[in-house]
Amino acid sequence: MEDKKAVALKYYGDLPAPFVTAKGKGPTAERMLKLARENGVPVQDSRDLAQLLFAVDLGDFIPEELYELVAQLYAFVLEIQDEL
């Protein structure tokens, strides 16, 4: 069984795209998810997206081919925030 992976993204409106701020697998991924939940950071469980984003280096913008998938992620986050 493959280790769980987690990737954290950040986006500022004046930048061209979101970028990777943290990533981890196995126990590190579990810790990232625990910290995110404890701090009210929205988490979406998507192995496929995590696998694709895990290939992006820390600090790098996400590649253009992932824009649509990440836009769906941000729409999910906005929907959750609207419900709070």
Secondary structure by P-SEA (a helix, b strand, c coil): cccbbbbbbbbbccccbbbbcccccaaaaaaaaaaaaaacccccccaaaaaaaaaccccccccccaaaaaaaaaaaaaaaaaac
